[in-house]
Amino acid sequence: MERTGIAPELDPVRMADSGDLYVYGRNMNHYLTSLILAYRTTGDRRLVQQIDTVMNRMQGTLRDTTGDGFRNWRYLRSGSGSFYGRDTHEMDEMMTHSVVAAAAYTLRQAGFNSSADFWTNYLRNDFEAKWRRRKGVRSGFPFLTRNLMHPYVQWIRYHHYMGKLTGDSGYTAEARRMARIVENNMRSVNTPSGTGYVWDHRVQLSGRASNGCQPMVYVRLTTQGLADLATQGVFSNTFMQRVANGMAHVGLKSTDGQLAGNICGSGTYSNRSAVRNFPYAQIASWDRSGRLRTAAERVYNATERHNLSQPRLYNLPATMVFTLGR
């Protein structure tokens, strides 16, 4: 595991050892998902070995810190008020355990059965059992909800992969139900590549008001989750092409890596460092214009190409493996 020069907040060892739901649900989610998608593209078991190594470190931080009989991680972001040091932040619990389910299924696919068994048991008998007890939902779905777009898409992953891991069709049916809701929440826009999709920050369910276009800082969790689910057939290529059109022509302001402030194109967000560090170009394989791929290549050449002997960041190489291999 090469760590030389890695930004501390993106170092997989530091992330894994943190035991922090905020870290696991976001930056660790991106890291593990990038490895998962690269493995699906290449079949290289060394990628799954890295997933297993990182997740074994995460396993080592599990504790029953509340005394309720369920192992848990804690929310450790400073300034988080009553959530700090507890396992009650529902959104981060959902996003964290969604990627754990995806990783567990990848471990199962690659024959890492002991690890897959551990995580499947943990997900069902610690994480899910805890929340079913808290919510008073002994069976059926949903047992936990959060209607912002990025955790909603991530939560589809949880149900899809739990269906694969357990054979319980109830999970699969819930994943399909939620996926259709996401599809119905897309708003069509015209782009040079044809119809594109943009979306609200909040999933529009009955009686819920708009929360405005999704801010770009959260879009990466939405689009990488969609990419993962598309490789599983949950979302179609046509759907993903329209998502990519929206990102390429509306969300991406220029191919030097400048992003809009939200998915609808307003304002600005960061500079090329966001494309360098995070999976904004993960859906490039569905982008027929090539703008997302060009942005990834230009940012890589400007920031990381000279570090080939001591690579610092995983994101762009993993993105390009996935893009070029599809």
Helices and strands as residue ranges (DSSP letters): G 8-10, H 12-18, H 21-23, I 24-28, H 29-42, H 45-59, G 81-83, H 90-109, H 113-122, I 123-128, H 129-135, H 149-166, H 169-184, E 187-191, E 194-198, H 216-231, H 237-246, I 247-251, E 259-260, E 268-269, H 272-277, G 284-286, H 291-303, G 305-307, H 315-325
